[in-house]
Amino acid sequence: AGMADSRAALWGQIGDIALAQGRIDEAEELYAKGLQAWRERKQGFWTGRFLARQAMVALARQDPQTAERLATEALELLRASNGPVAAAWALHALGEAARQRGDIAAARRHHT
C-alpha cells in the first residue's frame, strides 16, 4: 500500500499545482484518481482532503451547489478523523460557495 498511497498523495499535489495554474480539467482528473484510491482504502482523512480539493474545482467552475455538496461531505470526514487543518479547507470551500450564491451571511459563518 505504501507506493500506492504515495502515488495517490502525489496526484493531489500535482492537482493543486494544475488548479493554481488554471488547468481545471487536469486538476479534476487527478483529484478524481486520488479520491478513488483513498475511498478504496477506506481512508476517511484522505478521502475528505480530496473531496475538499474537488470542491475547489467546483468553485473554479462557478458551481457552488456541487462545491457545497463536496465540501459538506469532506467536512464530516475530516472532523471525524480529527483533521482540523484539513477541515479548514472544507470550511473555506463552503464559505466560497455561499459567496458565489450571494449568501453573504452564510459565507461569513463558514469563514469565521
Secondary structure, 3 states (H helix, E strand, C coil): CHHHHHHHHHHHHHHHHHHHCCCHHHHHHHHHHHHHHHHHCCCHHHHHHHHHHHHHHHHHCCCHHHHHHHHHHHHHHHHHCCCHHHHHHHHHHHHHHHHHHCCHHHHHHHHC
